[in-house]
Amino acid sequence: MKTEHLMKTSEEKSGLLNPAEIKELKRRYLSLAHALAQLPWVCQGSVMHTPPHAYRWTRKVNKKTVTVSLSKDQAELIMEAIANHRKLETMLKEMRELSERALLGSAPGVVKRSNEKSSQNPLN
């Protein structure tokens, strides 16, 4: 993935991103947001062809499986919308990852304690 390089670079340093890295993450994020806004209709589910001329669209609605019979023209439209939904999910996943990297890399995190156990255990 394109953004993995930015993550490795910042982790090798102090964990903080430099302004150029944040700018690149934001540029990619905005590019995805623009592409997201260009997506036409989206639907979830799957379409199956049942010969000779029938199609069935199956999806989950309120935790129940719903099946609808479709014409060939409807099936083509729904299949395109399902493909768009998959693109949308892929873009959203990358946008979440970019957001996490930018937000966590924009400010110092908590200081981690060492793993050494103290010889002065207060319970002893």
C-alpha positions in Angstrom: 0.0 0.0 0.0 1.2 3.5 -0.8 1.0 4.8 2.8 3.0 2.0 4.4 6.2 3.9 3.5 5.1 6.9 5.5 4.4 4.8 8.5 7.8 3.1 8.5 9.6 6.4 8.1 7.9 8.0 11.0 8.3 4.9 13.3 12.0 4.8 12.6 12.3 8.3 13.9 10.5 9.4 17.2 7.0 8.3 16.3 6.1 11.8 15.3 5.5 12.7 11.7 7.2 15.7 10.1 5.1 18.3 8.3 5.9 16.9 4.9 4.6 13.4 6.0 1.4 14.9 7.4 0.9 16.9 4.2 1.3 13.7 2.1 -1.1 11.8 4.3 -3.6 14.6 4.0 -3.1 14.8 0.3 -3.9 11.1 -0.1 -6.8 11.3 2.3 -8.4 14.2 0.3 -7.8 12.4 -3.0 -9.7 9.4 -1.6 -12.5 11.7 -0.3 -12.8 13.2 -3.8 -12.9 9.7 -5.3 -15.5 8.6 -2.8 -17.7 11.5 -3.7 -17.6 10.5 -7.3 -19.0 7.0 -6.7 -22.4 6.4 -8.1 -25.0 4.1 -6.5 -23.9 1.6 -3.9 -25.5 -1.6 -2.7 -24.5 -4.6 -0.5 -25.1 -8.2 -1.3 -24.7 -10.5 -4.2 -26.4 -11.3 -7.4 -26.9 -14.9 -8.7 -28.0 -15.9 -12.2 -30.6 -18.6 -12.1 -31.2 -19.9 -15.6 -32.9 -19.4 -17.9 -33.6 -15.6 -17.5 -33.8 -15.0 -13.7 -31.5 -13.2 -11.4 -31.6 -13.0 -7.6 -30.2 -10.3 -5.4 -29.5 -11.5 -1.8 -28.5 -9.2 1.1 -28.8 -8.8 4.8 -31.4 -6.4 6.2 -31.8 -6.1 9.9 -29.9 -9.3 10.5 -32.2 -11.2 8.1 -31.4 -12.5 4.6 -33.6 -10.8 2.0 -33.8 -12.1 -1.6 -35.3 -10.1 -4.5 -35.9 -11.4 -8.0 -34.5 -9.2 -10.7 -34.7 -8.7 -14.4 -31.4 -8.8 -16.4 -31.3 -5.0 -16.6 -31.9 -4.7 -12.9 -29.2 -7.3 -12.1 -26.6 -5.4 -14.2 -27.4 -2.2 -12.3 -27.3 -3.9 -8.9 -24.0 -5.7 -9.7 -22.4 -2.4 -10.6 -23.6 -0.9 -7.4 -22.2 -3.9 -5.4 -18.8 -3.4 -7.1 -19.0 0.3 -6.2 -19.7 -0.7 -2.6 -16.6 -2.8 -2.5 -14.6 0.1 -3.8 -16.2 2.3 -1.1 -15.2 -0.1 1.6 -11.6 -0.3 0.3 -11.3 3.5 0.2 -12.9 3.9 3.7 -10.4 1.4 5.1 -7.5 3.3 3.7 -9.0 6.6 4.9 -9.2 5.2 8.4 -5.6 4.0 8.3 -4.4 7.4 7.0 -6.4 9.2 9.8 -4.9 7.0 12.5 -1.4 7.6 11.3 -1.8 11.3 10.9 -3.5 11.8 14.3 -1.2 9.5 16.3 1.8 11.0 14.5 0.8 14.6 15.1 1.3 14.7 18.9 3.7 13.0 21.3 2.3 9.8 22.8 2.6 8.4 26.3 6.0 7.5 27.7 6.3 3.7 27.9 7.7 2.2 31.0 10.6 -0.3 30.8 9.8 -4.0 31.2 12.3 -4.4 34.0 10.7 -5.5 37.3 11.7 -3.4 40.2 13.4 -5.2 43.1 11.4 -3.0 45.4 8.0 -4.7 45.1 5.6 -2.9 47.4 3.6 -6.2 47.9 6.6 -8.0 49.5 
